[in-house]
Amino acid sequence: MKERELRRVLTTLVLFSGLLSCISTAQETSDHRPNRIIIHAGKLLEVKTGKTLSDQGVVIEGDKIVSVGPMAQVQRSTGDRLTDLPNATVLPGLTDAHTHLTGDPRNIGYQSLGISIPRATLTGARNARVTLEAGFTTVRNVGAEGYSDVALRDAIDAGDIPGPRMLVSGPALGITGGHCDEDLLPFEYHATAEGVADGVEGVQHKAREVIQYGADLIKICATGGVLSKGDNPQASQYTLEEMKAIVAEAHRLGRKVAAHAHGAQGILWASQAGVDSIEHGSYIDDAAIAEMKKHGTYLVPTLYLGDWFLEHATENRVPDFLLVKAKAVMPAARRNVAHAFASGVKVAFGTDAAVYPHGLNAHEFAVMVKLGLTPLQAIQAATVNAADLLGRSDKIGSVEPGKWADIIAVDGEERVKFVMKGGTMVKNDYAK
C-alpha cells in the first residue's frame, strides 16, 4: 500500500473514533446467521506486507475466515450472504493492548473514591460497546478493581453484552505505598489496594491469587506513576528479585506479564526480569532499550492521552498534585519514546483509554506516526504486533484463513462503515 493510502486509512480511523457516541447498532445472533458470509473487499490490506490487493473475496463460516482470494474465484451458493464493500479498504480488527474499560476520565483522583465496583462494571459495559464500535475487536485490560474486568470479559464471552474480546489482569500488583496502592485516604482508614504484595513470597502468592480469580495476565507496577499521590514516576518500586519471582510464577502458569514503567531503572529491571511488555516507557533510555531488544520485550506507548488529559484537566477537576506530574512526564514521554521508536524496539498499540474517553482510541495512531513510525508500522502495532504480544497470532491480527472473522473497513468518506467480530456484524452502514 502506498504511503499516501496508508495515511488516509489512519486519518479515517482517527476521525471515525470521534463519531461513535451517537451510533447504536444491533448485532446478529448465531440463530440468524447465514451458512456463509462473503465479503467483497474493493481493497484488502495485507498488514504483514503492506500490500493492497484489489477485488478480494473473504469467505466466512461461523466465526472463522475460511478463504481469502480474488472475488471472481469465489464459488457462491444459495444461503450465502454477500456483503459488498467495493469502495472500502478492509483490514483486520484492531487490538488495544492497554485499556481500562471500567474507568472513566471524569473519575480521576479523589472523585474515584465515590465509584463502587458494581458501578464501575456497568460503566465498563458501555465502554466495551463503544470500543468495539470504534473497530477495536480485541483489548487487553490492564488493571481493574474487584475483578470487574473479569466479570465484563465473561459477560461479553457469554453474549450478554456487546464488546471486544478481552484479556484481563484483575487488580494490578504493586508495593505498599506505590502507584498501585490506595494512596488517597489517610492512615485511619487502613486502606490497602487488593493487588498490594511485598517480598518474593508475597508476590508469588498474589500472582497465584489473581490467576485464581480469573486473570489472563499479570499487571505489575515497576515504577511510580502519574495518576497517584505521593510517588515519583521515575523511581523504581518492585525490586528486580520481586519482579523475577512474579514473571517466573506467571509464565509457569501460562500467563504473560505487563509492567507499568515510567522510570529508566524500572524499565531496565522489568526487562531483565522477563516481562512481556513495558507500558508507557516515559523515561526509557539507551540501556533499557538495549535490554528490551535483547529480550524481545514489547513497548506499549500510551501517547495521545497527554494531549487530551492536559487539555481537559480543568473541566475534569484534576488535582494539582497529579497535574504537576502530568506536565513533567507526558512531554518527556514523547521525546524518549520517539528515540525508542528510532532505535527499533518492538511496538504494540496501546492507549490507556479511561485517562481519556473510550472510543477515541484511534487517535493514538497519529501520534505514533508523528513520533517516527510509518503508517504501516502504526497499523502493524495494532494488528500483527499486538496479536503476537497477546499470544494470539493464530487467531487475530490479519485477514487470513483460520483466523477469527474480526474485520473492519474504512472508505474514502473518512468514516469506518463496517465492523465485524467473529463473523457477527457489529456495524454495517453499507446495508442502509
C-alpha positions as CSV (number, residue, x, y, z in Angstrom):
1,M,0.0,0.0,0.0
2,K,1.3,3.4,-0.9
3,E,2.3,5.8,1.9
4,R,-0.5,8.2,1.0
5,E,-3.1,5.5,1.1
6,L,-1.9,4.3,4.5
7,R,-2.0,7.8,5.8
8,R,-5.6,8.1,4.6
9,V,-6.5,4.8,6.4
10,L,-5.1,6.2,9.6
11,T,-6.8,9.5,9.2
12,T,-10.1,7.7,8.7
13,L,-9.6,5.6,11.8
14,V,-8.8,8.7,13.8
15,L,-11.8,10.8,12.5
16,F,-14.2,7.9,12.9
17,S,-13.3,7.5,16.6
18,G,-15.0,10.8,17.4
19,L,-18.3,9.8,15.8
20,L,-19.2,6.8,17.9
21,S,-21.2,8.2,20.8
22,C,-24.2,8.7,18.5
23,I,-24.1,5.3,16.9
24,S,-26.2,2.4,18.0
25,T,-26.2,-1.0,16.2
26,A,-27.8,-4.3,16.7
27,Q,-25.8,-7.5,16.5
28,E,-26.8,-10.7,14.8
29,T,-27.5,-13.7,16.9
30,S,-26.0,-17.0,16.0
31,D,-29.5,-18.4,15.2
32,H,-29.9,-16.0,12.3
33,R,-26.5,-16.3,10.7
34,P,-26.4,-17.4,7.0
35,N,-24.4,-20.6,6.1
36,R,-21.6,-18.4,4.8
37,I,-20.8,-14.7,4.7
38,I,-18.8,-13.5,1.7
39,I,-17.2,-10.1,2.0
40,H,-16.3,-8.4,-1.3
41,A,-13.4,-6.1,-0.5
42,G,-12.6,-3.4,-3.1
43,K,-9.2,-3.2,-1.4
44,L,-7.7,-5.6,1.2
45,L,-4.7,-4.5,3.2
46,E,-2.2,-7.3,3.9
47,V,-0.9,-5.9,7.2
48,K,2.1,-8.2,7.3
49,T,3.5,-7.0,3.9
50,G,1.7,-3.7,3.4
51,K,0.4,-4.8,0.0
52,T,-3.0,-3.8,-1.1
53,L,-5.0,-6.5,-3.0
54,S,-8.0,-5.5,-5.2
55,D,-11.4,-7.1,-5.6
56,Q,-10.8,-9.8,-2.9
57,G,-13.4,-12.2,-1.5
58,V,-13.3,-13.1,2.2
59,V,-15.3,-16.2,2.9
60,I,-16.5,-16.7,6.5
61,E,-18.1,-19.7,8.0
62,G,-19.3,-19.4,11.6
63,D,-16.7,-17.2,13.4
64,K,-13.7,-18.1,11.2
65,I,-12.3,-17.0,7.9
66,V,-12.1,-20.0,5.6
67,S,-10.6,-18.4,2.4
68,V,-9.3,-15.2,1.0
69,G,-8.7,-14.7,-2.7
70,P,-9.9,-13.0,-5.9
71,M,-13.6,-12.3,-5.8
72,A,-14.0,-13.8,-9.3
73,Q,-12.9,-17.2,-8.0
74,V,-15.3,-17.4,-5.1
75,Q,-17.9,-20.1,-5.6
76,R,-21.3,-18.8,-4.3
77,S,-24.2,-20.9,-3.3
78,T,-27.8,-20.5,-2.0
79,G,-27.9,-19.3,1.6
80,D,-24.6,-17.3,1.3
81,R,-24.8,-13.6,2.4
82,L,-22.8,-11.2,0.3
83,T,-21.5,-8.0,2.0
84,D,-20.4,-5.8,-0.8
85,L,-17.6,-3.3,0.1
86,P,-16.4,-2.2,-3.4
87,N,-15.1,1.2,-2.3
88,A,-13.7,0.2,1.0
89,T,-10.3,-0.8,2.4
90,V,-10.7,-3.9,4.5
91,L,-8.4,-4.5,7.5
92,P,-8.3,-6.9,10.4
93,G,-10.0,-5.8,13.6
94,L,-7.7,-3.7,15.7
95,T,-6.2,-4.5,19.1
96,D,-5.7,-2.1,22.0
97,A,-3.2,-3.7,24.4
98,H,-3.6,-1.1,27.2
99,T,-7.2,-0.2,28.3
100,H,-9.1,0.2,31.4
101,L,-12.7,-0.3,30.3
102,T,-14.2,0.1,33.7
103,G,-12.6,3.5,34.1
104,D,-13.8,7.0,33.2
105,P,-11.7,10.2,32.8
106,R,-14.3,12.1,35.0
107,N,-13.3,9.9,38.0
108,I,-9.6,10.7,38.5
109,G,-8.1,11.5,41.9
110,Y,-10.5,11.8,44.8
111,Q,-13.5,11.5,42.6
112,S,-12.6,7.9,42.1
113,L,-13.4,7.1,45.8
114,G,-17.1,7.6,45.1
115,I,-17.3,4.9,42.5
116,S,-18.3,1.4,43.6
117,I,-17.2,-1.8,41.9
118,P,-20.7,-2.6,40.6
119,R,-20.9,1.0,39.2
120,A,-17.5,0.6,37.5
121,T,-18.5,-2.7,36.0
122,L,-21.6,-1.1,34.4
123,T,-19.5,1.7,33.1
124,G,-17.3,-0.9,31.6
125,A,-20.3,-2.4,29.7
126,R,-20.9,0.9,28.0
127,N,-17.2,1.4,27.3
128,A,-16.9,-2.1,25.8
129,R,-19.6,-1.4,23.3
130,V,-18.1,2.0,22.3
131,T,-14.6,0.4,21.9
132,L,-16.0,-2.4,19.7
133,E,-17.8,0.1,17.5
134,A,-14.5,2.0,17.2
135,G,-13.1,-1.0,15.4
136,F,-11.2,-2.5,18.3
137,T,-12.3,-6.1,18.4
138,T,-9.7,-7.2,21.0
139,V,-8.4,-5.4,24.1
140,R,-6.0,-6.2,26.9
141,N,-7.5,-4.7,30.1
142,V,-4.5,-4.0,32.5
143,G,-5.9,-3.2,35.9
144,A,-9.4,-3.1,37.4
145,E,-10.7,-3.2,41.0
146,G,-12.7,-6.1,42.3
147,Y,-12.1,-8.2,39.3
148,S,-14.7,-6.1,37.5
149,D,-12.8,-6.7,34.2
150,V,-13.2,-10.5,34.8
151,A,-17.0,-10.1,35.1
152,L,-17.0,-7.9,32.0
153,R,-15.0,-10.3,29.9
154,D,-17.2,-13.2,31.0
155,A,-20.4,-11.3,30.2
156,I,-19.1,-10.5,26.7
157,D,-18.0,-14.0,26.1
158,A,-21.4,-15.3,27.1
159,G,-23.1,-12.9,24.6
160,D,-24.9,-10.9,27.3
161,I,-23.4,-7.6,26.2
162,P,-21.5,-6.4,23.1
163,G,-17.8,-5.8,23.4
164,P,-14.4,-6.7,22.2
165,R,-12.5,-9.9,23.1
166,M,-10.8,-9.2,26.4
167,L,-7.7,-10.4,28.1
168,V,-7.8,-9.1,31.7
169,S,-5.4,-8.7,34.6
170,G,-7.8,-8.1,37.5
171,P,-6.1,-5.9,40.2
172,A,-2.6,-4.7,39.3
173,L,0.3,-5.9,41.6
174,G,2.2,-3.2,43.4
175,I,4.2,-2.4,46.5
176,T,2.9,-1.0,49.7
177,G,2.5,2.8,49.2
178,G,3.2,2.5,45.5
179,H,1.4,3.6,42.4
180,C,-0.9,0.6,42.5
181,D,-1.8,1.0,46.2
182,E,-4.6,3.1,47.7
183,D,-2.9,6.4,48.3
184,L,-5.7,8.9,48.6
185,L,-7.0,8.0,52.1
186,P,-5.3,8.8,55.5
187,F,-3.9,6.2,57.9
188,E,-7.0,5.8,60.0
189,Y,-8.9,4.2,57.1
190,H,-6.2,1.4,56.8
191,A,-6.9,1.3,53.1
192,T,-4.8,-1.0,51.0
193,A,-5.4,-1.9,47.4
194,E,-6.2,-5.5,46.7
195,G,-3.2,-6.1,44.5
196,V,-0.6,-5.0,47.0
197,A,2.1,-7.5,47.8
198,D,5.7,-7.2,49.1
199,G,8.7,-9.6,49.1
200,V,9.3,-12.6,47.0
201,E,6.8,-14.9,48.9
202,G,4.2,-12.1,48.9
203,V,4.3,-11.5,45.2
204,Q,4.3,-15.2,44.4
205,H,1.1,-15.6,46.5
206,K,-0.5,-12.6,44.9
207,A,0.2,-13.7,41.4
208,R,-1.4,-17.1,42.1
209,E,-4.4,-15.3,43.7
210,V,-5.2,-13.1,40.8
211,I,-4.9,-16.1,38.5
212,Q,-7.2,-18.0,40.8
213,Y,-9.9,-15.3,40.4
214,G,-9.7,-15.2,36.6
215,A,-6.8,-13.1,35.4
216,D,-5.5,-13.9,31.9
217,L,-2.3,-11.9,32.5
218,I,-0.4,-10.2,35.4
219,K,-0.1,-6.4,35.5
220,I,2.7,-5.1,37.8
221,C,3.7,-1.6,38.8
222,A,7.5,-1.5,38.4
223,T,7.8,2.3,39.0
224,G,5.8,5.2,40.3
225,G,3.0,6.7,38.3
226,V,1.4,9.9,37.2
227,L,-2.2,9.5,38.4
228,S,-1.3,8.6,42.0
229,K,-0.4,10.6,45.1
230,G,3.0,10.8,46.8
231,D,5.1,8.8,44.4
232,N,7.7,9.6,41.8
233,P,7.2,8.2,38.3
234,Q,10.9,7.9,37.8
235,A,11.5,5.9,41.0
236,S,11.6,2.1,40.7
237,Q,9.2,0.3,43.1
238,Y,9.3,-3.5,42.8
239,T,12.9,-4.9,43.1
240,L,14.5,-7.0,40.4
241,E,14.1,-10.1,42.6
242,E,10.4,-9.4,43.2
243,M,9.8,-9.0,39.5
244,K,11.7,-12.1,38.6
245,A,9.5,-14.0,41.1
246,I,6.3,-12.7,39.5
247,V,7.4,-13.4,36.0
248,A,8.5,-16.9,36.8
249,E,5.2,-17.7,38.5
250,A,3.2,-16.1,35.8
251,H,5.0,-17.8,32.9
252,R,4.9,-21.2,34.7
253,L,1.2,-20.8,34.9
254,G,0.8,-19.7,31.3
255,R,0.3,-16.0,31.8
256,K,2.2,-13.1,30.4
257,V,3.3,-10.0,32.4
258,A,2.7,-6.3,31.6
259,A,4.8,-3.8,33.6
260,H,3.7,-0.3,34.2
261,A,7.1,1.5,34.0
262,H,7.9,5.2,33.5
263,G,11.4,5.4,35.0
264,A,14.5,4.1,33.2
265,Q,15.7,1.9,36.1
266,G,12.3,0.2,36.5
267,I,12.1,-0.4,32.7
268,L,15.6,-2.0,32.8
269,W,14.8,-4.2,35.8
270,A,11.5,-5.3,34.4
271,S,13.0,-6.2,31.1
272,Q,15.8,-8.2,32.8
273,A,13.1,-9.9,34.9
274,G,11.5,-11.1,31.6
275,V,8.2,-9.2,31.5
276,D,6.5,-9.4,28.1
277,S,5.7,-5.7,27.8
278,I,6.7,-2.3,29.1
279,E,3.7,0.0,29.5
280,H,4.3,3.8,28.9
281,G,8.1,3.8,28.9
282,S,8.2,7.6,29.5
283,Y,11.9,7.9,30.6
284,I,13.3,5.0,28.6
285,D,17.0,5.3,27.9
286,D,19.6,3.5,25.8
287,A,20.4,0.9,28.5
288,A,16.7,0.0,28.8
289,I,16.3,0.0,25.0
290,A,19.2,-2.4,24.6
291,E,17.8,-4.7,27.3
292,M,14.3,-4.7,25.7
293,K,15.8,-5.5,22.3
294,K,17.9,-8.3,23.8
295,H,14.8,-10.0,25.4
296,G,12.3,-9.1,22.6
297,T,10.2,-7.0,25.1
298,Y,7.4,-5.0,23.6
299,L,6.9,-1.3,24.3
300,V,3.3,-0.3,24.6
301,P,3.4,3.5,24.5
302,T,0.3,5.5,25.5
303,L,0.8,8.9,23.9
304,Y,-2.4,10.6,22.8
305,L,-3.6,10.7,26.4
306,G,-1.1,13.5,27.1
307,D,-2.9,15.8,24.6
308,W,-6.4,15.1,25.9
309,F,-5.6,15.0,29.6
310,L,-3.8,18.3,29.7
311,E,-6.5,20.0,27.5
312,H,-9.3,18.8,29.7
313,A,-7.7,18.9,33.2
314,T,-9.6,21.9,34.4
315,E,-13.1,20.7,33.4
316,N,-12.3,17.3,34.9
317,R,-11.1,18.9,38.2
318,V,-7.7,17.1,38.1
319,P,-5.9,17.7,41.5
320,D,-2.8,19.9,41.3
321,F,-0.6,17.1,42.7
322,L,-1.5,15.0,39.6
323,L,-1.3,17.8,37.2
324,V,2.2,18.8,38.2
325,K,3.4,15.3,37.4
326,A,1.5,15.1,34.2
327,K,3.1,18.3,32.9
328,A,6.5,16.8,33.5
329,V,6.0,13.2,32.4
330,M,3.9,13.5,29.3
331,P,6.2,15.7,27.2
332,A,9.2,13.7,28.3
333,A,7.5,10.5,27.2
334,R,7.1,11.8,23.7
335,R,10.8,12.7,23.4
336,N,12.0,9.4,24.8
337,V,9.5,7.1,23.1
338,A,10.4,8.7,19.7
339,H,14.0,7.7,20.5
340,A,12.9,4.2,21.3
341,F,11.0,4.0,18.0
342,A,14.1,5.1,16.1
343,S,16.2,2.5,18.0
344,G,14.0,-0.3,16.8
345,V,12.2,-1.6,19.9
346,K,9.2,-3.8,19.2
347,V,6.0,-1.8,19.5
348,A,2.4,-2.8,20.3
349,F,-0.5,-0.4,20.2
350,G,-2.0,0.8,23.5
351,T,-3.9,3.8,24.7
352,D,-4.6,3.9,28.4
353,A,-8.2,4.6,27.5
354,A,-10.0,5.7,30.6
355,V,-7.5,8.5,31.1
356,Y,-9.4,9.9,28.1
357,P,-12.8,8.8,26.8
358,H,-13.1,5.3,25.3
359,G,-13.9,5.3,21.6
360,L,-11.1,7.8,20.8
361,N,-8.5,5.0,20.8
362,A,-7.6,5.5,17.2
363,H,-6.2,9.0,17.9
364,E,-3.1,7.1,19.1
365,F,-2.1,6.3,15.5
366,A,-1.5,9.9,14.6
367,V,0.9,10.5,17.5
368,M,2.8,7.3,16.8
369,V,3.4,8.4,13.2
370,K,4.3,11.9,14.3
371,L,7.0,10.4,16.6
372,G,8.6,8.4,13.8
373,L,6.6,5.2,12.9
374,T,5.5,4.8,9.3
375,P,1.7,4.5,8.8
376,L,2.2,0.8,8.1
377,Q,4.2,0.3,11.3
378,A,1.5,2.0,13.3
379,I,-1.2,-0.3,11.8
380,Q,1.0,-3.3,12.4
381,A,1.4,-2.3,16.0
382,A,-2.4,-2.6,16.4
383,T,-2.7,-5.8,14.4
384,V,0.2,-8.4,13.9
385,N,2.4,-7.0,16.7
386,A,-0.4,-6.8,19.3
387,A,-1.6,-10.3,18.3
388,D,1.9,-11.5,19.0
389,L,2.2,-9.8,22.3
390,L,-1.2,-11.3,23.4
391,G,-0.1,-14.7,22.3
392,R,-3.0,-14.9,19.8
393,S,-1.2,-14.7,16.4
394,D,-3.1,-17.8,15.4
395,K,-6.4,-16.1,15.9
396,I,-6.2,-12.4,15.3
397,G,-4.1,-9.7,13.7
398,S,-4.6,-10.4,10.0
399,V,-7.3,-11.3,7.4
400,E,-6.2,-14.9,6.7
401,P,-7.8,-18.3,6.6
402,G,-8.1,-19.9,10.0
403,K,-8.3,-16.5,11.8
404,W,-11.3,-15.3,13.6
405,A,-13.5,-13.2,11.4
406,D,-12.6,-9.9,13.1
407,I,-12.8,-7.4,10.2
408,I,-13.2,-3.6,9.8
409,A,-13.5,-1.4,6.7
410,V,-12.7,2.2,6.0
411,D,-13.6,4.2,2.9
412,G,-12.9,7.5,1.2
413,E,-15.6,9.4,3.0
414,E,-13.4,9.4,6.2
415,R,-15.7,7.0,8.0
416,V,-15.5,3.4,9.2
417,K,-18.6,1.9,7.9
418,F,-18.1,-1.7,8.8
419,V,-17.1,-3.7,11.9
420,M,-17.4,-7.4,12.3
421,K,-16.4,-9.5,15.3
422,G,-16.2,-13.3,15.0
423,G,-18.4,-13.3,11.9
424,T,-21.1,-11.2,13.6
425,M,-21.9,-7.8,12.1
426,V,-21.4,-5.1,14.7
427,K,-21.8,-2.2,12.2
428,N,-22.6,-2.1,8.5
429,D,-23.6,1.2,7.1
430,Y,-23.4,-0.2,3.6
431,A,-26.6,-2.2,4.3
432,K,-28.6,1.0,5.0
